[in-house]
């Protein structure tokens, strides 16, 4: 679905490094959901997103809070 342009409407891009993503276990063997490689990839992707938004005259607000606490 393509979003329609809506003049006068502002959007605040936000990315939450949800702490549950790095601490949650996925099985009984205590395998972490987010290992070193996934964490590195996520950090690089968020940095790239911020850079691209800044080139467009915007920015990216980054938080380490749970989304429901930060946005709620």
Secondary structure, 3 states (H helix, E strand, C coil): CCCCCCCCCCCCCEEECCHHHHHCECCCCCCECCCHHHHHHHHHHHHHHHHHHHHCCCCCEEECCCHHHHCC
